[in-house]
Amino acid sequence: MEQWNTLLNNLLFSLKGSGNWPMDDLAMEKTKSAFLMKIGESLQEKWEISCTATEDDVDVFMSGYAFRLKILHERGLGLVQRQGNAHVKHVLSSDKKLFVRGQHSSMINGLRGRYPIYGPVAR
C-alpha cells in the first residue's frame, strides 16, 4: 500500500450540516466510518471494483489508477481544540487541505452559477 500513497488521487465527500447528524464527536466519527465501509462494500459487490475500506478512507484501484475516498465534516476539523489532552484526535494537514479545496470548489461553482460567463472566460 505504501507504493500507492504518492499516486493516490484524493476524492472528497463533504457532509453538509444538518440537525440529523450526531452531536457527539465520537458518534460522528463512527457514522463517517460506517459510510466508508458501506461505500467500499457497495463498490466491491455491485460494481466489482477492487478497493480497500478502512475506518478513515477507502482506497479504490481501477484501470491502473488509485483513488482515496475520504469523508470530511466541518466539525471533524475542530476536534483537536475541543477534546482534552488525554484523547486528542489529530486532524491531518492533508484533511485540512482537502477541506479548503472543497470550499474553494464550492465558491468557484457559486461564481459560475451567478455569472455564467465566468466558466468560459476562466478556462
Residue pairs with C-beta under 8 A, 6 or more apart in sequence:
1 52
1 59
4 59
4 61
4 66
7 66
8 59
8 66
8 67
8 68
9 65
9 66
9 67
9 68
10 67
10 68
10 70
10 94
10 98
11 67
11 68
11 69
11 70
12 70
12 72
12 98
12 99
12 101
12 102
13 35
13 69
13 70
13 71
13 72
14 71
14 72
14 73
14 99
14 102
15 21
15 32
15 71
15 72
15 73
17 74
21 28
21 31
21 73
22 28
22 31
25 75
25 76
25 79
25 82
25 83
25 89
28 73
28 75
28 76
29 76
29 89
32 71
32 73
32 76
33 55
33 56
35 71
36 53
36 54
36 55
36 56
36 57
36 58
36 69
36 71
37 53
37 55
39 53
39 58
39 69
40 51
40 52
40 53
40 58
41 53
43 49
43 51
43 58
43 60
44 50
44 51
49 60
49 61
49 62
50 60
50 61
50 62
51 58
51 59
51 60
51 61
52 58
52 59
56 70
57 68
57 69
57 70
58 68
58 69
59 66
59 67
59 68
59 69
60 66
60 67
60 68
60 69
70 95
70 98
72 95
72 98
72 99
72 102
74 99
76 91
76 95
77 91
77 95
77 96
77 99
79 89
79 91
80 88
80 89
80 90
80 91
83 89
111 118
112 118
112 119
